[in-house]
Amino acid sequence: MTTPLLLAADAVAAAGITGSLPLAVAGTGAAIGIGMIGAKAVEAVGRNPGAFGKILPLAILGMALAEAIAIYALIMNILGK
């Protein structure tokens, strides 16, 4: 018996977008993470402007780590895994 979910999975596989879906999810997650880090960094500097020198490097490091997830997903997508 064929369910609508299996039909949708077959349509996605036939379209050849199966590898792009995990990349899109990872990219979306990285974008949300970077946005949250940036927003909280701005909020922290707004509350305590004197801590700018300590907050900026941590925010940049956090953004780089969040972006690394998207880069790993891109590499895995290119390799086909």
N, C-alpha and C positions, 0 to 999 in steps of 0.2 A: 504494500500500500504506500503510495507516494503522498507525503505531507507537503503543505505549502513551504515549510522550512527547507525541505530537501530540494524542492523546485527552485527556491531562491538561491540555495548554495550551488546548484548546477548552473544557474544563470550567471552567477558571479564567476564561477570557474571557467565557463565558456567565454566570458568577456575578457579573461586574462588579467583580472585585477586582484587576484588573491594575494600577491606579494606586496601590492601597494597599500592594502588595508592596514597591516601592522605598522608600516612606515607612517601612514597618516595618523594613527593613534599615538605613536611615539612622538611625532612632531607636534601634535596637539597638546600632549602632556608636557613636553618641553616648553612650549609657548606659554602655557598656563603657569608653569613653574617659574619661568623667567619673569613673567608679569607680576606674579605674587612677590617674588624677591625684590623686584624694583619698587613696587608699591610700599612694601614694608620698610625698605631702606629709606625712601623719601619720608615716610611717616616718622621713622626714628630720628632722622636728621631734623625734621620739623620740631620734634619734641625736645631734642638736645643738640643744637647746632655745634656745640663744642666737640661732639663725638664724631664729627664728619670723617676725620682721618682714620678712625678705627672702623667705621661702618663701611666705607667705600671698598676697601680691599676684601672684606668678607662678602659683600654683595657681589663683587666681580667674580670671586671664587665660586660662590653659589651659582651664579648664572653660567659660568663655564662648565660646572658639573652637570647642571640641568641640560645644557646644550649637548654635552657628550652623549647623553642618552639618545638624542635624535641622530647624532653622527653614527653611533653604533648600529642603530636600526637601519640607517642608509647603507652602511657597509654590508650588513647581513642581507639586505634586499638586493644589493648588487651581486653578491655572491650566490644568491638564490637559495638561501637557507631559511 
